Amino acid sequence: MQRRKLIGFALPLVVNPAAFAGSICRESKYRADVNIVANSFPVIQHLAKVAKSCASDSLKVNVKLTSKVQNEVEIAFSSSGKSPFDAAVVSASVFNDLYSKNQLYSLKGLVNKFKDPHKIEERMIVRMNGEPMAIAFMQNTQVLYYRRDIFKRLGLSVPKTYDEMFATAAIIKKLDPAIANPIAQCFSKGWDLATEFTNVISSLGGRFFQEGTALPAFNSEQGIQAIELMRQMLPYMSPNALASNADDVMNQLQQGRAAMGVLWASRASRMDDPTASKVVGLIDFAPAPAARVGGGTAAHLWWDGVVMPRNGLNQRDATFSVLMEMLSESSVESGNDLAIWVRSNFKPGRASTGVQLAMEAGAKIWPAEPFFNLAHLQLGKVLADAVKGLRDPAQALAGAAEAYKQSAIEKSFLKRDLA
């Protein structure tokens, strides 16, 4: 699979629709009812407001923000009828899954038609075997957030490995009673926990699949080590750690209940939001710790972008025009601090160092195998019990591997006699 290397990033902000009164989408004469589905986090909330600014008497724009966007997209894009959504905002992981199932609409004609009017930059176009299949708008990764004031007061160094992180957490827990749970991290059962496992096993030098095949390799010694490392983190985390998603982790850091933790770089500017944060100006950023000395950072490089379904309604021009308004230069300018944007008019700031830090620390691109999501899904089902110590790590991984193989056989990624 061919991939574009992306270079941008950003965060959420109040959008004044009047600021977009002269936009191409508002000047158009489209008669359509455009429906978009997306995740709900700051920069996406910003994009939703920009999209809605396109609405007119003849052009209706609806943006559904949901934490279950992957499920919504999978159902809509695979429907035998017409998709209820004309477009979706997706991560690289969801994109890979949709592309492998041939559920995406090629954007070639739309890009050719609208590239100049909407100033679409080549760096934004995600091409698969030369065909434009998505338009990317931001990069993302996971980085270490840490309280600079606490580290300075206690004379602590920024941890470069997880062993150093645990030692640092023990010191904070002992010397700063106000921080009962020094580490906050995305350990929510399911997708979050499987993503943490993916980060850690990669940093340990492990593989997800046997080279050149779809056969599982995550049920290995490195996989067991990854679970054991994650289990070591629990004593320094909230009692509700296995229910903590990105919103929970962000809140723990903002409210001063945690001194450090690995979180999405796209949340960085929220630390300095005076309406939500008690630690404005006190949190700094570093690469996510490595799982072993000499290993790369336990994080991956991501991108987010917009796609359209093959089974969409025949209102492609109107939909694409709204999408490109969302990703316009003016949208980037008004939401500059909400993400690491791909557009060249993005101005990097204090909160937008995450991707560069991760790249310098050896972060790999998120796995692109079309069968990866099947393995990720099965791991999300078993890891919580293994991390809690309720199930033997080797048995949990073996069970996930068997369940994955059955799923891969059903999807024709594996032959039954070879599995």
C-alpha positions, 0 to 999 in steps of 0.5 A, spaced: 500 500 500 502 506 498 502 512 503 503 519 503 507 522 509 504 527 512 506 533 516 501 537 520 497 538 527 491 542 531 485 543 537 478 546 538 475 553 537 469 557 537 467 558 529 464 565 527 459 562 521 460 570 519 467 569 518 465 564 512 460 568 509 464 568 502 466 561 502 465 557 496 460 552 499 456 558 501 456 561 494 454 555 491 447 553 488 447 546 491 441 543 493 443 537 497 442 534 504 449 533 506 450 528 512 457 527 515 459 522 521 465 523 526 468 522 532 468 527 538 474 531 540 476 538 540 479 539 533 473 535 530 468 539 534 471 545 530 471 542 523 463 540 525 462 548 526 465 550 520 461 545 516 455 547 519 457 554 516 456 552 509 448 551 510 443 555 506 436 555 504 438 549 499 444 546 502 443 542 509 449 540 513 448 535 519 454 532 522 454 527 527 459 527 533 459 520 536 465 516 540 462 510 536 464 513 529 468 506 527 461 502 528 457 507 525 462 507 519 463 500 518 455 499 518 453 505 513 459 504 508 458 496 508 450 497 507 447 493 501 443 500 500 445 507 500 449 509 506 446 514 511 452 518 511 455 522 505 462 522 508 466 520 514 472 523 518 476 517 520 483 515 523 488 511 519 486 505 522 479 505 520 481 508 513 485 501 512 479 497 514 475 500 509 480 501 504 481 493 504 474 492 504 473 496 497 468 500 501 471 507 499 469 512 493 475 514 489 476 522 490 480 522 483 474 526 479 473 530 485 480 532 486 481 534 479 475 538 479 476 542 486 483 542 487 485 549 485 478 552 487 479 549 494 487 550 494 488 542 496 495 541 497 498 535 494 501 533 502 493 532 504 492 527 498 492 520 501 493 516 495 493 508 494 496 505 488 496 512 485 489 513 487 486 519 491 482 515 497 482 520 502 484 527 504 488 528 510 488 534 515 492 532 521 497 528 524 497 525 531 501 520 536 501 519 543 506 523 547 508 523 555 505 529 558 508 531 565 508 536 570 514 540 569 513 544 576 512 537 580 518 534 576 522 540 578 520 541 585 522 533 586 528 533 582 526 528 577 528 527 570 523 526 564 523 518 564 525 515 557 523 508 559 517 505 562 522 502 568 524 509 569 517 511 569 515 506 574 521 509 579 519 516 578 511 514 579 513 511 586 517 517 588 511 522 586 507 517 590 511 517 596 513 525 596 507 528 594 501 526 597 496 530 593 498 526 587 495 519 589 495 516 582 501 519 579 500 516 572 494 517 567 493 513 561 488 510 556 487 503 559 479 503 557 477 496 556 477 494 548 480 499 543 484 503 548 487 497 551 489 494 545 492 500 542 496 500 548 498 493 547 500 495 540 505 500 542 508 496 547 509 490 543 512 494 538 517 498 542 519 491 545 521 489 538 515 484 537 511 483 531 503 482 530 504 477 524 509 472 522 513 476 516 509 476 510 503 472 512 496 474 516 498 468 521 498 471 528 505 473 532 503 477 537 502 471 542 509 471 543 514 472 549 514 479 547 506 479 547 507 476 554 512 482 556 507 487 554 502 485 558 506 484 564 509 491 563 502 494 563 500 490 569 506 494 573 502 500 571 496 499 575 498 501 582 500 508 580 493 509 576 486 510 578 482 505 581 478 506 575 484 505 570 481 500 566 475 504 564 479 510 563 479 513 556 482 519 553 477 524 556 478 521 563 486 521 562 485 528 559 481 530 565 485 527 570 491 531 568 487 538 567 485 537 574 492 536 577 490 529 579 496 525 575 503 528 574 504 524 568 501 520 562 501 518 555 495 521 551 494 523 544 498 529 542 491 532 539 489 534 546 495 538 548 493 545 547 487 543 552 492 543 558 492 550 557 485 552 556 483 556 563 476 554 562 477 547 563 484 546 566 488 547 573 495 546 570 495 552 565 502 552 563 505 547 567 505 541 563 510 539 558 511 534 553 516 528 551 516 522 547 512 516 550 517 512 554 520 506 550 518 499 553 526 497 553 532 500 553 534 502 546 527 501 544 523 506 540 518 510 543 512 506 545 507 510 540 505 510 533 504 515 528 497 516 525 493 521 521 486 523 520 482 525 514 475 525 510 473 519 506 466 518 502 463 511 501 462 507 495 455 506 496 453 514 497 448 518 495 449 522 488 451 528 491 458 528 491 460 535 489 456 538 494 459 533 500 466 534 497 465 542 497 463 542 505 469 537 506 474 542 503 471 548 507 472 544 513 479 543 511 480 550 508 486 555 510 481 559 514 479 553 518 486 551 519 487 559 521 481 559 526 483 552 529 491 553 529 492 551 536 487 545 536 491 540 532 497 538 528 494 540 521 497 538 514 496 544 511 502 549 510 499 555 513 499 551 520 503 555 525 506 550 530 506 552 537 508 549 544 502 544 544 504 541 537 510 538 538 508 531 539 509 528 532 516 531 531 518 528 538 515 521 536 518 521 530 525 523 533 524 517 538 523 512 533 515 511 532 513 507 527 507 508 522 500 505 525 500 498 522 497 498 515 495 490 514 488 490 512 487 484 517 490 488 523 484 491 525 481 483 526 487 482 531 486 488 534 479 487 536 480 480 539 486 483 543 481 488 546 476 483 548 482 479 553 487 484 555 483 487 561 483 480 565 490 479 563 492 486 565 488 485 572 491 478 573 485 474 572 487 471 566 494 468 565 497 472 559 500 467 555 493 463 555 489 470 554 494 471 548 493 464 545 485 465 545 486 472 542 490 469 536 485 463 535 479 468 535 483 472 530 485 466 526 477 464 525 475 471 523 481 472 518 479 465 515 472 468 514 474 474 511 479 470 506 485 473 509 487 466 511 486 459 508 483 454 513 489 449 512 494 454 513 491 456 520 
